[in-house]
Amino acid sequence: MHTDNEYGQRYKEMVLGKTLRKVTKLRKDFKTLLLLQSDHELLMMLCHCARHHYGFKKKPLTEEEQILYEYMITYNYNPNTVYKWFLKTQKTEDVMLYPKDMNRLREGKLEKMLNVRKKEKHLVQSLKFMELARKTAWEFLQNDN
């Protein structure tokens, strides 16, 4: 017999699957509609549309953002919800890089792990930059003598 926890897990996976399908369809539509190159660019535009939808953004939307906003309103999508879907699927794609047992983490713990991962990436980039700067300074001092 199945426990409530198993049903809850199945329901979450089912909802996430539906969300992933919607996001995949919307991403394809947006990229063909606007000829976007990167997912980050699309995410930033969705953020502007979501903030504009609730009146948080005083700056007017750009032409591309206006097209995106009108598309979402025309097809009865809430821009803020679409933005949250894209963020959630981005986190899901990051989590898929981890082992399978990591997918059972709670969302709060998952966000902490992703933030730590992002900080580790920045730390590695900073260390590489510092090493390059030290190497360049050392070469400059060697050539100066």
Phi and psi in degrees as GROMACS dihedral restraints (atoms count N, CA, C in turn):
[ dihedral_restraints ]
;  ai    aj    ak    al  type     phi  dphi    fc
    3     4     5     6     1   -83.6    20    10
    4     5     6     7     1   144.9    20    10
    6     7     8     9     1   -92.7    20    10
    7     8     9    10     1   166.9    20    10
    9    10    11    12     1   -61.5    20    10
   10    11    12    13     1   -34.3    20    10
   12    13    14    15     1   -64.3    20    10
   13    14    15    16     1   -40.1    20    10
   15    16    17    18     1   -65.3    20    10
   16    17    18    19     1   -41.5    20    10
   18    19    20    21     1   -64.4    20    10
   19    20    21    22     1   -41.2    20    10
   21    22    23    24     1   -61.6    20    10
   22    23    24    25     1   -41.2    20    10
   24    25    26    27     1   -64.8    20    10
   25    26    27    28     1   -44.0    20    10
   27    28    29    30     1   -62.2    20    10
   28    29    30    31     1   -41.6    20    10
   30    31    32    33     1   -63.2    20    10
   31    32    33    34     1   -44.0    20    10
   33    34    35    36     1   -60.8    20    10
   34    35    36    37     1   -42.6    20    10
   36    37    38    39     1   -64.8    20    10
   37    38    39    40     1   -38.3    20    10
   39    40    41    42     1   -64.8    20    10
   40    41    42    43     1   -45.4    20    10
   42    43    44    45     1   -64.7    20    10
   43    44    45    46     1   -42.5    20    10
   45    46    47    48     1   -63.2    20    10
   46    47    48    49     1   -37.3    20    10
   48    49    50    51     1   -63.2    20    10
   49    50    51    52     1   -43.3    20    10
   51    52    53    54     1   -63.9    20    10
   52    53    54    55     1   -42.0    20    10
   54    55    56    57     1   -63.5    20    10
   55    56    57    58     1   -42.4    20    10
   57    58    59    60     1   -61.3    20    10
   58    59    60    61     1   -39.9    20    10
   60    61    62    63     1   -64.9    20    10
   61    62    63    64     1   -42.9    20    10
   63    64    65    66     1   -63.0    20    10
   64    65    66    67     1   -44.3    20    10
   66    67    68    69     1   -65.0    20    10
   67    68    69    70     1   -40.3    20    10
   69    70    71    72     1   -61.9    20    10
   70    71    72    73     1   -43.6    20    10
   72    73    74    75     1   -64.4    20    10
   73    74    75    76     1   -46.8    20    10
   75    76    77    78     1   -64.5    20    10
   76    77    78    79     1   -41.0    20    10
   78    79    80    81     1   -60.4    20    10
   79    80    81    82     1   -43.2    20    10
   81    82    83    84     1   -64.4    20    10
   82    83    84    85     1   -44.1    20    10
   84    85    86    87     1   -62.0    20    10
   85    86    87    88     1   -44.9    20    10
   87    88    89    90     1   -64.6    20    10
   88    89    90    91     1   -41.4    20    10
   90    91    92    93     1   -68.5    20    10
   91    92    93    94     1   -34.3    20    10
   93    94    95    96     1   -76.1    20    10
   94    95    96    97     1   -35.7    20    10
   96    97    98    99     1   -68.9    20    10
   97    98    99   100     1   -40.8    20    10
   99   100   101   102     1  -112.0    20    10
  100   101   102   103     1    -5.0    20    10
  102   103   104   105     1    54.8    20    10
  103   104   105   106     1    50.5    20    10
  105   106   107   108     1   -80.3    20    10
  106   107   108   109     1   149.4    20    10
  108   109   110   111     1   -96.4    20    10
  109   110   111   112     1   -41.1    20    10
  111   112   113   114     1  -122.8    20    10
  112   113   114   115     1   154.3    20    10
  114   115   116   117     1   -70.4    20    10
  115   116   117   118     1   -31.3    20    10
  117   118   119   120     1   -63.6    20    10
  118   119   120   121     1   -41.7    20    10
  120   121   122   123     1   -61.6    20    10
  121   122   123   124     1   -42.8    20    10
  123   124   125   126     1   -64.1    20    10
  124   125   126   127     1   -41.8    20    10
  126   127   128   129     1   -62.7    20    10
  127   128   129   130     1   -40.3    20    10
  129   130   131   132     1   -65.7    20    10
  130   131   132   133     1   -40.0    20    10
  132   133   134   135     1   -65.6    20    10
  133   134   135   136     1   -39.9    20    10
  135   136   137   138     1   -64.4    20    10
  136   137   138   139     1   -37.2    20    10
  138   139   140   141     1   -62.4    20    10
  139   140   141   142     1   -44.7    20    10
  141   142   143   144     1   -62.3    20    10
  142   143   144   145     1   -41.9    20    10
  144   145   146   147     1   -65.0    20    10
  145   146   147   148     1   -40.8    20    10
  147   148   149   150     1   -64.6    20    10
  148   149   150   151     1   -43.5    20    10
  150   151   152   153     1   -68.5    20    10
  151   152   153   154     1   -34.9    20    10
  153   154   155   156     1   -67.2    20    10
  154   155   156   157     1   -38.1    20    10
  156   157   158   159     1   -59.6    20    10
  157   158   159   160     1   -37.7    20    10
  159   160   161   162     1   -98.5    20    10
  160   161   162   163     1     8.1    20    10
  162   163   164   165     1    78.1    20    10
  163   164   165   166     1    17.1    20    10
  165   166   167   168     1   -80.5    20    10
  166   167   168   169     1   -22.0    20    10
  168   169   170   171     1  -101.1    20    10
  169   170   171   172     1   120.6    20    10
  171   172   173   174     1   -82.2    20    10
  172   173   174   175     1   -27.4    20    10
  174   175   176   177     1   -76.3    20    10
  175   176   177   178     1   135.9    20    10
  177   178   179   180     1   -68.2    20    10
  178   179   180   181     1   157.0    20    10
  180   181   182   183     1   -71.7    20    10
  181   182   183   184     1   149.6    20    10
  183   184   185   186     1   -73.2    20    10
  184   185   186   187     1   173.2    20    10
  186   187   188   189     1   -61.0    20    10
  187   188   189   190     1   -44.8    20    10
  189   190   191   192     1   -65.8    20    10
  190   191   192   193     1   -41.7    20    10
  192   193   194   195     1   -64.8    20    10
  193   194   195   196     1   -35.9    20    10
  195   196   197   198     1   -64.9    20    10
  196   197   198   199     1   -41.1    20    10
  198   199   200   201     1   -62.2    20    10
  199   200   201   202     1   -44.9    20    10
  201   202   203   204     1   -61.9    20    10
  202   203   204   205     1   -44.6    20    10
  204   205   206   207     1   -62.7    20    10
  205   206   207   208     1   -45.9    20    10
  207   208   209   210     1   -64.8    20    10
  208   209   210   211     1   -37.0    20    10
  210   211   212   213     1   -60.9    20    10
  211   212   213   214     1   -46.6    20    10
  213   214   215   216     1   -65.1    20    10
  214   215   216   217     1   -41.7    20    10
  216   217   218   219     1   -67.3    20    10
  217   218   219   220     1   -40.6    20    10
  219   220   221   222     1   -60.7    20    10
  220   221   222   223     1   -40.9    20    10
  222   223   224   225     1   -97.1    20    10
  223   224   225   226     1    22.6    20    10
  225   226   227   228     1    58.5    20    10
  226   227   228   229     1    40.9    20    10
  228   229   230   231     1  -105.5    20    10
  229   230   231   232     1   134.0    20    10
  231   232   233   234     1   -79.2    20    10
  232   233   234   235     1   121.6    20    10
  234   235   236   237     1   -57.3    20    10
  235   236   237   238     1   -35.7    20    10
  237   238   239   240     1   -66.7    20    10
  238   239   240   241     1   -41.1    20    10
  240   241   242   243     1   -65.2    20    10
  241   242   243   244     1   -42.6    20    10
  243   244   245   246     1   -61.8    20    10
  244   245   246   247     1   -42.7    20    10
  246   247   248   249     1   -60.1    20    10
  247   248   249   250     1   -43.6    20    10
  249   250   251   252     1   -64.5    20    10
  250   251   252   253     1   -38.1    20    10
  252   253   254   255     1   -60.8    20    10
  253   254   255   256     1   -45.5    20    10
  255   256   257   258     1   -64.1    20    10
  256   257   258   259     1   -39.5    20    10
  258   259   260   261     1   -64.1    20    10
  259   260   261   262     1   -43.3    20    10
  261   262   263   264     1   -64.7    20    10
  262   263   264   265     1   -41.1    20    10
  264   265   266   267     1   -71.3    20    10
  265   266   267   268     1   -30.4    20    10
  267   268   269   270     1   -64.2    20    10
  268   269   270   271     1   -42.6    20    10
  270   271   272   273     1   -63.7    20    10
  271   272   273   274     1   -39.8    20    10
  273   274   275   276     1   -63.5    20    10
  274   275   276   277     1   -41.0    20    10
  276   277   278   279     1   -65.4    20    10
  277   278   279   280     1   -35.9    20    10
  279   280   281   282     1   -66.8    20    10
  280   281   282   283     1   -38.4    20    10
  282   283   284   285     1   -68.4    20    10
  283   284   285   286     1   -30.0    20    10
  285   286   287   288     1   -64.8    20    10
  286   287   288   289     1   -14.1    20    10
  288   289   290   291     1   -76.3    20    10
  289   290   291   292     1   -19.2    20    10
  291   292   293   294     1   -85.5    20    10
  292   293   294   295     1   167.6    20    10
  294   295   296   297     1   -61.5    20    10
  295   296   297   298     1   162.6    20    10
  297   298   299   300     1   -60.5    20    10
  298   299   300   301     1   -36.7    20    10
  300   301   302   303     1   -67.0    20    10
  301   302   303   304     1   -16.1    20    10
  303   304   305   306     1   -72.5    20    10
  304   305   306   307     1   -19.6    20    10
  306   307   308   309     1   -70.5    20    10
  307   308   309   310     1   -11.3    20    10
  309   310   311   312     1   -92.2    20    10
  310   311   312   313     1     9.8    20    10
  312   313   314   315     1   -75.6    20    10
  313   314   315   316     1   152.8    20    10
  315   316   317   318     1   -70.4    20    10
  316   317   318   319     1   158.5    20    10
  318   319   320   321     1   -64.0    20    10
  319   320   321   322     1   -38.7    20    10
  321   322   323   324     1   -63.3    20    10
  322   323   324   325     1   -45.6    20    10
  324   325   326   327     1   -66.5    20    10
  325   326   327   328     1   -35.8    20    10
  327   328   329   330     1   -62.4    20    10
  328   329   330   331     1   -44.5    20    10
  330   331   332   333     1   -62.8    20    10
  331   332   333   334     1   -39.6    20    10
  333   334   335   336     1   -62.1    20    10
  334   335   336   337     1   -42.8    20    10
  336   337   338   339     1   -63.4    20    10
  337   338   339   340     1   -42.2    20    10
  339   340   341   342     1   -66.4    20    10
  340   341   342   343     1   -36.6    20    10
  342   343   344   345     1   -66.1    20    10
  343   344   345   346     1   -40.3    20    10
  345   346   347   348     1   -63.5    20    10
  346   347   348   349     1   -41.4    20    10
  348   349   350   351     1   -62.0    20    10
  349   350   351   352     1   -42.1    20    10
  351   352   353   354     1   -64.4    20    10
  352   353   354   355     1   -42.0    20    10
  354   355   356   357     1   -64.4    20    10
  355   356   357   358     1   -37.6    20    10
  357   358   359   360     1   -63.5    20    10
  358   359   360   361     1   -40.2    20    10
  360   361   362   363     1   -61.1    20    10
  361   362   363   364     1   -44.3    20    10
  363   364   365   366     1   -65.4    20    10
  364   365   366   367     1   -37.4    20    10
  366   367   368   369     1   -64.0    20    10
  367   368   369   370     1   -43.7    20    10
  369   370   371   372     1   -62.6    20    10
  370   371   372   373     1   -43.1    20    10
  372   373   374   375     1   -62.5    20    10
  373   374   375   376     1   -40.5    20    10
  375   376   377   378     1   -64.4    20    10
  376   377   378   379     1   -42.4    20    10
  378   379   380   381     1   -65.3    20    10
  379   380   381   382     1   -39.1    20    10
  381   382   383   384     1   -63.9    20    10
  382   383   384   385     1   -40.8    20    10
  384   385   386   387     1   -64.1    20    10
  385   386   387   388     1   -43.8    20    10
  387   388   389   390     1   -63.5    20    10
  388   389   390   391     1   -40.6    20    10
  390   391   392   393     1   -62.9    20    10
  391   392   393   394     1   -43.2    20    10
  393   394   395   396     1   -63.8    20    10
  394   395   396   397     1   -41.9    20    10
  396   397   398   399     1   -64.1    20    10
  397   398   399   400     1   -42.1    20    10
  399   400   401   402     1   -64.5    20    10
  400   401   402   403     1   -42.1    20    10
  402   403   404   405     1   -63.2    20    10
  403   404   405   406     1   -43.3    20    10
  405   406   407   408     1   -64.1    20    10
  406   407   408   409     1   -43.5    20    10
  408   409   410   411     1   -63.8    20    10
  409   410   411   412     1   -41.5    20    10
  411   412   413   414     1   -62.7    20    10
  412   413   414   415     1   -43.2    20    10
  414   415   416   417     1   -64.8    20    10
  415   416   417   418     1   -38.5    20    10
  417   418   419   420     1   -63.4    20    10
  418   419   420   421     1   -43.4    20    10
  420   421   422   423     1   -66.5    20    10
  421   422   423   424     1   -36.0    20    10
  423   424   425   426     1   -68.3    20    10
  424   425   426   427     1   -39.7    20    10
  426   427   428   429     1   -73.0    20    10
  427   428   429   430     1   -25.7    20    10
  429   430   431   432     1   -71.3    20    10
  430   431   432   433     1   -31.1    20    10
